[in-house]
Amino acid sequence: MPILRFQALQDVQNRSVQVPKEEGIRSLSYNMNVFGEQSMRQHLPKSAFENVTEAIYKGRNIDRITADAVATGMKAWALAKGATHYTHWFQPLTGATAEKHDAFFEITTEGHVIEKFDGAQLVQQEPDASSFPNGGIRNTFEARGYTAWDPTSPAFIYDTTLCIPTVFVAYTGEALDYKTPLLKALQEIDVAATDVARYFDKNVSKVHATLGWEQEFFLIDSALAAARPDIALTGRTLLGHASAKGQQLDDHYFGSIPSRVLAYLKQLEQECLVLGIPIKTRHNEVAPNQFEIAPIFEEVNLAVDHNSLLMDVMEKVAERHYFKVLFHEKPFAGVNGSGKHNNWSLATDKGVNLLSPGTTPMKNLQFLTFFINTIKAVHSYEELLRASIASAGNDHRLGANEAPPGILSVFIGSQLTQVLDELEKVTDGKLSPQEKTDLKLNVIGKIPEILLDNTDRNRTSPFAFTGNKFEFRAVGATANCAHPMTVLNAIVANQLKLFKKEVDILINESSMKKDDAIFNVLREYIKESKNIRFEGDGYGAAWEKEAKKRGLSHNKNTPDALEEKISKKAISLYESLNIMNAVEIQARYEIEIEEYIKRVQIESRVLGDVARNHIIPTALRYQNVLITNVKGLKDIYGDHAYMSLAKEQTNIIKEISSHIESLNACITEMTEARKKANQMELIPKSKSYCNKVFPYLQKIRHHCDKLELLVEDELWPLPKYRELLFIN
């Protein structure tokens, strides 16, 4: 093993920068391999193009004649670009993407070879539903499931395969993917937000949710990664003493991007552009060898698809540059973890951002309406929103090294807090002309000016308003954005429906004017949701104590957080909006609990193996070197004189023995704890893995890391933190 470590270091030193070809004008290559609007206009009959457009923007069904026409045009376009296969590209509950490639190649009954692809193959395929996570919806012998074309997300060509974005459902109709509930939630937010937006503009006919994700990740050399069994099998380092230099000098963030990394990012961006992924930003992140890329905002469904595709492309391009991408939320202890900040907003078909103030008091009242309703929605469903970002990986990140805590709160800044404080004083009932004038001119009218100076961000806030959008910072880097976006859009849609109902009652039954009714309802929402707003530092016992006092939940680990998913409140929300039924909700809960158990189980097995088969033998080898040294001193200087000369060596020998003893005992105890947990039912099993097995990971790591400091460097078998974090 020591040979492997030093061979890896030698390989890194011999790497050369692979400079990609010149990029040229980026707009010319954008969407080149996407069957988008321009390609459809060129390859589809006018009637088929119009029908697909209606399906995309108005949710109309696509008939078989149109599907055949689309398939014919899509096939011609794909073949002209060198495609040989097609696949239904979907996002099962594994957290990754899935695809089965079929060739266009067919042989007719007459023995002729043709390139075949028709409407039936475009619209539907049948992958094995029992082989994907399904939470018991499908038995092993009940294999049938369906993938169905999602026309709202355009098909694309990757390599030589035509990829058709689809939903994935069981034979019995239950959703087995992330996309299906998301599409339903987006439909609900469209209807609810459109109804409310018409208070301010009667011409609004559609509202779509927008998303701009920020993907953080680490890059390490593939040879170094291959020399670390923990990275290879779990995506993170399960042991490793901190480097003397970490991120404490703040010299990596926004620094000059290393040449080799820049070459990788350039090629990645080129591939993203032709796939229609609008990457715009790249930079060094806070931790060494940590980076971030971000796109231009898109409609949520398309943004989610693009992020899932991006993660696949990142790994494939990384292989060509001899890099390993680490998406894990906390691959290295003691430095920043990686998130996937979800920047969310709402926009009308008139091009108006509903979370951006305007030039008139009426437009600013519209802004406040959606702003306050979002805060109210988060307050009402903070536990469900917390559950949407729960995972074994994110448990390590939340609350550590500038990451948000596990307590959900909303940051809006001191200036907007003052605005809400003023609105909280609004008179109950009809407003006086003077009060209404004062509100519109001195409070609401000045919001654009306020926001010009209110651009600071609270890095520890899980959910922060940042000028014209909300940034859900607590989402983990490995997450599929569809999951938190489904919850966020669902709870806001639900809240907007409640808001409209209350406003309409005041207008119709209390004869209030529209503005008065809106002010009255918003005033109550401000009061009711005040506890979720927090402007301070999210770290430490003080905030935990304050949050408890405010009645906010603090689910520190995944098993506790996930329980909210199957609460009566959550089930009622999803069923009332027709997003998921109780069977689908229960299935997803079980899938996520099982995933948590398996990840902790794998990590404990890997660490036990590495500790016993790599660390302990290495420590013994070095201990034997010291013993030989002590024996030599005794031979030279005799029984009494050697004792003073060998004192430090003897102390190290004893210290090594102590750590080996403790290490071996912890591994045995952890194995027994795992065996006991494995005999339990699902929920107690998850609690046992969390509370009984997981703590041993830190105990074992402690002794391994102490041995790393004691053992001679040339004997140590695994690449160290200083090598993983500072060599690129």
Salt bridges, closest charged atoms under 4 A:
GLU23 OE1 - ARG26 NH2 2.52
GLU37 OE2 - ARG41 NH2 3.22
GLU54 OE2 - LYS58 NZ 3.70
GLU54 OE1 - ARG60 NH1 2.63
ASP68 OD1 - ARG64 NE 3.24
GLU99 OE2 - HIS101 NE2 2.84
ASP102 OD2 - LYS100 NZ 2.93
GLU126 OE1 - ARG144 NE 3.19
GLU142 OE1 - ARG138 NH2 3.77
ASP150 OD2 - LYS179 NZ 2.76
GLU188 OE1 - LYS497 NZ 2.47
ASP190 OD2 - LYS206 NZ 3.04
ASP195 OD1 - ARG198 NH1 3.97
GLU214 OE1 - HIS341 ND1 3.12
ASP221 OD2 - ARG15 NE 2.90
ASP221 OD2 - ARG260 NH2 2.68
ASP230 OD2 - ARG228 NH2 2.63
ASP251 OD2 - LYS245 NZ 2.98
GLU269 OE1 - ARG26 NH2 2.44
GLU269 OE1 - ARG282 NH1 2.84
GLU271 OE2 - ARG320 NH1 2.49
GLU292 OE2 - HIS283 NE2 3.12
GLU298 OE1 - HIS306 ND1 2.81
ASP305 OD2 - LYS179 NZ 2.78
GLU402 OE1 - ARG459 NE 2.81
ASP421 OD1 - ARG533 NH2 3.87
GLU422 OE2 - LYS425 NZ 3.61
GLU424 OE1 - LYS530 NZ 3.10
ASP428 OD1 - ARG523 NH2 3.26
GLU471 OE2 - HIS341 ND1 3.26
GLU471 OE1 - ARG457 NH1 3.42
GLU471 OE2 - ARG473 NH1 3.35
ASP504 OD2 - LYS500 NZ 2.65
ASP515 OD2 - LYS440 NZ 2.77
ASP516 OD1 - LYS436 NZ 3.12
GLU524 OE2 - ARG523 NE 2.84
GLU524 OE2 - LYS527 NZ 3.83
GLU528 OE1 - LYS376 NZ 3.49
GLU544 OE1 - LYS556 NZ 3.78
GLU546 OE2 - ARG550 NE 2.90
ASP560 OD1 - LYS687 NZ 2.48
GLU563 OE2 - LYS687 NZ 2.79
GLU592 OE2 - HIS483 NE2 3.64
GLU592 OE2 - LYS565 NZ 2.48
GLU595 OE2 - ARG599 NE 2.95
GLU603 OE2 - ARG236 NE 2.86
ASP639 OD1 - LYS634 NZ 3.87
GLU655 OE2 - HIS659 NE2 3.98
GLU672 OE2 - LYS675 NZ 3.64
ASP705 OD2 - ARG701 NE 3.28
ASP713 OD1 - ARG5 NH2 2.98
ASP713 OD1 - LYS720 NZ 2.91
ASP713 OD1 - ARG722 NH2 2.87
GLU723 OE2 - ARG5 NH2 2.61
GLU723 OE2 - ARG722 NH2 4.00
